[in-house]
Amino acid sequence: MKNPYKILVVGNYPADQQQSMIRFAELLLQIYRPHAQVRLLCPPVVATRLPGLPPVARKYLAYIDKLFLFPLWLTLGARTYDLIHIADHSNAFYVFCFSPSRCLVTCHDLLAVRGAMGDSSAACGASALGLWLQRLIMAGLRRSGAVAFDSQATYDDFQRLGGGPSRQRHAVIPIPLNAPFTADAATFHLSEAEQTLLPTGPYLLMVGSALPRKNRTLALQLLERLGTSSPFRLVLAGEPMAPQEQLFRDTHPLGERLLSISHPSHALLNWLYCKAHALLFPSLAEGFGWPLLEAQACDCPVIASTSTSIPEVAGSAAFYADPYDVATFAEHVQALLDPAERVRLIQLGHQNLRRFAPEVVSAAYRRFAFQT
């Protein structure tokens, strides 16, 4: 590796506010900064600056910035860099702006690509534009000189989709927590308004979006299965309730047990993990699954599905069931009423987190990125 080695990290479009990818790009800067000159560059926000644009117009105008303006700059301005690391595979089409030998892409999941290719098990649909875009992303991944995958499950998806050329280098490198989480909830101060949002009594927690693949449907079925004699509520933390969830809350006899906390602050989310009976993670498909590690860091037991990358990430520190097996999910909820079983799962979670320690991930990325 020559000195000084220059690395360009390509981040996501700022206006999209993809917090997880913003944090991952910052992580890459931390990994590389002690060993190279590194710069973060994101597509400029130009076409969507016009005030009063409706969301649909803003979404499509953003493609001018992403697909036309930014590639022009990259083609001309990235010539002096030894390595271009594209932090999010959804931007893999930028690989066409450089020599493949200088490119590394981190691939977080291929669920949207699988959905665009007609794979219903990915639980991701695609519009006509989405179909074209996902094919472009896959072409960029195949062209890159190196691709790092968050999980073995995502690497296996890549191979099933045709993989890359024989010259392409691959590595499976998991990602660490992208924010601090702790079992000592008192570390984080809650405002008075946030304190009123903390549920009273025992509850099950789901964290994330309302996308169909997150399988909130099973969580509602689980409430029904546990019945009126159960003390548990269900808390949805993340995106607001979808229409079918609002209908359940408004019309079902157990509707008052369903609570929604939209876009909680980091502090409030940490508290929710710490106080929950368990994290429910019944997803139909995942590329990684950050909430699994967040829960384990907060001493929150995990009850998860057996699909895709989930068992790979949560390891032995979770109870598992098929994502449609409501009865087994209910059995796991009851099993965690046993204090000894609860402690056992929490201790296994501590052990599992060691695999995702920042120093472990950083060393793996440096070995892979600087490999010649």
Secondary structure, DSSP 8 states (H G I E B T S, - for coil): --SS-EEEEE---GGG--HHHHHHHHHHHHHHTTTSEEEEE-----TT-STT--HHHHHHHHHHIIIIIHHHHHHHH-TT-SEEEES-GGGGGGGGGS-GGGEEEEE---HHHHHHTT-GGG-----HHHHHHHHHHHHHHHHSSEEEESSHHHHHHHHHTT---TT-EEEE-----SS---S-GGGS---HHHHTTS-SS-EEEEEE---GGG-HHHHHHHHHHH-TT---EEEEEES---HHHHHHHHHSTTGGGEEEEES--HHHHHHHHHH-SEEEE--S--S--HHHHHHHHTT--EEEE-STTHHHHHTTSSEEE-TT-HHHHHHHHHHTTSHHHHHHHHHHHHHHHGGG-HHHHHHHHHHHHT--
